Amino acid sequence: MHRYGLCGWLVLAVLLFGGICSSAFMVFANSGWKQGVLGYVAWTLMPYAIMILVRTGLCLFRMHPPALKMLAWTIIITALGGPLLYIDALFVHVDAQGALVILMIPVIQTGFILVAVVAIIVRQWCISRRMANAASQAGGKASFPILATSKVSSLRKSIYMTLITIIFMAALLYAAISMLQSSDAETIVTAKTVDAFIRQYCESKKYLPSAHVLRERFPGLNTNAGWFFFTDDKTYLQIQYPMQWWNGDALGVPKISEFTATPYAYGVDYHCGDGK
């Protein structure tokens, strides 16, 4: 019993260490603590919350030592794998898609832990069945039905708990994404207003507004707010504006911001007076 208690404390320590490191890397990727970072930190901690729920749920029932050890090692590998993936994306294999990789790390961790949980439940069931068969062959006719019923009941409870956890986390994830999309609604309205101004400007003057004109017309849309304008002041203009998540109502093409590591951004290209 002492050995498994020590293993439990080790798992909790690894979860705490992994969660803190992953959160720190996410804050670093966002160039410090600023507006919107809290949502990304919550996204980063999602797999750690799932691991805590899964471990708590499974450990409520009597698990066989091999299945318990498999659960512990799965959590340790997943929890420590997150910071290692962040280090790889931020410092080792740095490229233009690094921000997308950073956003996908929690998804990779969650997928890994859920697949592993299925394997752990199957292993628990196999061990229970083998023990029941051994008891039956040993002549334990009286105890076999009770033992088998107890193991099946415990297995069902584990499966139900896992399914409830998956459904709960899926609902939580859906709610979080919906909140991010709702918070982007005002930005989308602003982008459409800017779009209308640019198109009217091109129609009337036959060339595109310069970055100076746009900043005078929309003083709040500056680089600090995540708005960037690239233009030759005549025929070509590209706008990048910040978004928290993908949204089908947004103008332009979703991309990864070239200036901040993790937030989504949308880019819109304009051509005027060049035959395009």
C-alpha positions in Angstrom: 0.0 0.0 0.0 2.8 2.4 0.8 4.3 1.9 -2.7 1.1 2.9 -4.4 0.6 5.8 -2.1 4.1 7.1 -3.0 3.2 6.6 -6.7 0.1 8.7 -6.2 2.0 11.6 -4.7 4.5 11.3 -7.6 1.8 11.5 -10.2 0.3 14.6 -8.4 3.7 16.3 -8.3 4.3 15.6 -12.0 0.8 17.0 -12.9 1.5 20.2 -10.9 5.0 20.6 -12.4 3.7 19.9 -16.0 0.8 22.3 -15.6 3.0 25.1 -14.2 5.6 24.7 -16.9 3.1 24.5 -19.8 1.3 27.6 -18.5 4.6 29.5 -18.3 5.5 28.5 -21.8 2.1 29.7 -23.1 2.5 33.1 -21.3 6.0 33.3 -22.8 4.7 32.6 -26.3 2.2 35.4 -25.9 5.0 37.8 -25.0 3.9 38.3 -21.4 0.7 38.4 -19.5 -1.8 40.5 -21.4 -5.4 40.5 -22.5 -6.5 37.2 -23.8 -3.7 35.1 -22.3 -6.0 33.8 -19.5 -8.0 31.9 -22.2 -4.9 30.4 -23.7 -3.6 29.3 -20.3 -7.0 27.6 -19.6 -6.7 25.9 -23.0 -3.2 24.7 -22.0 -4.4 23.3 -18.6 -7.3 21.4 -20.2 -5.5 18.1 -20.5 -4.2 18.4 -17.0 -7.7 18.9 -15.7 -8.8 15.8 -17.7 -6.0 13.8 -16.3 -7.0 14.7 -12.7 -10.6 13.8 -13.4 -9.6 10.5 -15.0 -7.3 9.5 -12.2 -9.8 10.5 -9.5 -12.6 8.6 -11.3 -10.6 5.4 -11.9 -9.0 5.3 -8.5 -12.5 5.4 -6.8 -12.7 1.8 -7.8 -10.3 -1.0 -6.9 -7.8 -1.2 -9.7 -5.3 -4.0 -10.1 -1.7 -3.0 -9.6 -0.7 -3.5 -13.3 -3.6 -1.2 -14.5 -2.8 1.3 -11.7 0.8 1.4 -12.7 -0.1 1.8 -16.4 -2.4 4.7 -15.5 0.4 6.4 -13.4 3.0 6.1 -16.2 0.5 7.3 -18.8 -0.2 10.5 -16.8 3.5 11.0 -16.1 4.4 10.7 -19.8 1.5 13.0 -20.9 2.1 15.6 -18.2 5.8 15.9 -18.9 5.4 15.5 -22.7 3.5 18.8 -22.8 6.4 21.0 -21.7 8.8 19.1 -23.9 6.6 19.8 -26.9 6.4 23.5 -26.0 10.2 23.6 -25.8 10.5 21.9 -29.2 8.0 24.3 -30.8 9.4 27.5 -29.2 13.1 26.9 -29.3 14.1 23.8 -31.3 12.0 23.6 -34.4 11.0 27.2 -34.8 9.1 28.0 -37.9 6.1 30.0 -39.2 3.7 27.2 -38.1 5.0 27.1 -34.6 2.0 28.9 -33.1 -0.3 26.4 -34.7 1.7 23.6 -33.1 1.4 25.3 -29.7 -2.3 25.5 -30.0 -2.5 21.8 -30.9 -0.4 20.5 -28.0 -3.3 20.3 -25.5 -5.3 18.5 -28.2 -2.5 16.0 -28.6 -2.2 15.4 -24.9 -6.0 15.0 -24.5 -6.2 12.5 -27.3 -3.3 10.5 -25.9 -4.7 10.3 -22.4 -8.2 9.3 -23.6 -6.8 6.5 -25.9 -4.7 5.3 -23.0 -7.7 5.3 -20.6 -9.5 2.9 -23.0 -6.4 0.7 -23.0 -6.2 0.8 -19.2 -9.9 -0.2 -18.8 -9.4 -3.1 -21.2 -6.4 -4.2 -19.3 -8.3 -4.0 -16.0 -11.1 -6.1 -17.5 -8.6 -8.7 -18.9 -7.0 -9.1 -15.5 -10.3 -9.3 -13.7 -11.5 -12.0 -16.2 -8.2 -13.9 -15.8 -8.6 -13.9 -12.1 -12.2 -15.0 -12.3 -11.3 -17.9 -14.6 -8.4 -18.9 -12.3 -10.8 -18.9 -9.3 -13.3 -21.0 -11.3 -10.7 -23.5 -12.3 -9.5 -23.7 -8.7 -12.9 -24.9 -7.7 -14.1 -21.6 -6.1 -17.6 -22.2 -7.3 -19.2 -20.4 -4.5 -17.1 -17.3 -4.6 -16.8 -17.1 -8.4 -20.2 -15.6 -9.2 -19.8 -13.0 -6.5 -16.3 -12.2 -7.6 -17.2 -12.0 -11.3 -20.3 -9.8 -10.5 -18.2 -7.5 -8.4 -15.5 -7.1 -11.1 -18.1 -6.5 -13.9 -19.8 -3.9 -11.7 -16.5 -2.1 -11.0 -15.6 -2.2 -14.7 -19.0 -0.7 -15.7 -18.6 2.0 -13.2 -15.1 2.8 -14.6 -16.5 2.9 -18.1 -19.4 5.1 -17.1 -17.1 7.5 -15.2 -14.7 7.7 -18.2 -17.6 8.4 -20.6 -19.1 11.1 -18.3 -15.6 12.7 -18.1 -15.3 12.8 -21.8 -18.8 14.2 -22.3 -18.2 16.8 -19.6 -14.8 17.9 -21.1 -16.3 18.0 -24.6 -19.1 20.2 -23.3 -16.6 22.4 -21.5 -14.5 22.7 -24.6 -17.5 23.6 -26.7 -18.6 26.3 -24.2 -15.0 27.8 -24.1 -14.8 27.9 -27.9 -18.3 29.5 -28.1 -17.2 32.1 -25.6 -14.1 32.9 -27.6 -16.2 33.2 -30.8 -18.7 35.5 -29.0 -15.9 37.7 -27.8 -14.7 38.0 -31.4 -18.1 39.3 -32.6 -17.2 43.0 -32.0 -13.8 42.5 -33.8 -15.6 41.1 -36.8 -18.0 44.1 -36.9 -15.0 46.4 -36.9 -13.3 44.5 -39.6 -16.4 44.8 -41.8 -16.5 48.5 -41.1 -12.9 48.9 -42.2 -13.6 46.7 -45.2 -16.5 48.9 -46.3 -14.3 52.1 -45.9 -11.5 50.6 -48.0 -13.8 49.5 -50.8 -15.5 52.9 -50.9 -12.1 54.7 -50.8 -10.9 52.6 -53.8 -14.1 53.3 -55.7 -13.9 57.0 -55.3 -10.2 57.6 -55.6 -9.1 54.6 -57.7 -6.3 53.7 -55.3 -6.1 52.3 -51.8 -5.8 54.3 -48.6 -2.3 54.5 -47.1 -1.6 53.1 -43.6 -1.5 56.7 -42.3 -5.0 57.3 -43.7 -6.3 54.1 -42.1 -4.8 55.0 -38.7 -6.3 58.4 -38.8 -9.7 57.1 -39.7 -9.5 54.2 -37.2 -7.2 55.5 -34.4 -7.9 52.5 -32.1 -6.7 50.0 -34.7 -3.0 50.0 -33.9 -0.3 47.4 -33.4 -1.0 47.3 -29.7 -4.5 46.1 -30.5 -3.2 43.5 -32.9 -4.1 45.4 -36.2 -1.4 45.6 -38.8 -1.5 47.3 -42.2 0.9 46.4 -45.1 0.6 48.6 -48.2 2.4 50.2 -51.1 0.0 53.2 -50.5 -1.6 52.8 -54.0 -2.5 49.4 -55.4 -1.9 46.8 -52.7 -3.1 46.6 -49.1 -3.0 43.7 -46.6 -4.7 43.8 -43.2 -4.1 41.5 -40.3 -6.5 41.7 -37.4 -6.6 39.7 -34.2 -9.1 36.9 -33.4 -9.3 34.5 -30.5 -10.6 31.6 -32.5 -11.8 30.5 -35.9 -15.1 32.1 -36.9 -17.0 31.5 -40.2 -18.4 35.1 -40.1 -14.9 36.7 -40.1 -13.5 38.4 -43.2 -10.4 37.1 -44.9 -8.4 34.0 -44.4 -7.5 32.5 -41.0 -3.8 32.5 -40.3 -1.3 32.5 -37.4 -0.2 36.0 -36.4 3.2 36.9 -37.6 3.8 39.1 -34.5 2.3 37.2 -31.6 2.9 33.5 -31.1 -0.5 32.0 -30.3 -3.5 34.2 -31.1 -5.4 33.5 -34.3 -5.4 36.2 -36.9 -7.2 36.9 -40.1 -5.7 38.4 -43.2 -7.5 40.3 -45.9 -5.8 41.3 -49.2 -7.0 44.3 -51.3 -6.0 45.3 -54.8 -7.1 48.5 -56.5 -6.2 50.0 -59.8 -3.9 47.2 -61.0 -6.4 45.2 -63.0 -7.0 42.5 -60.3 
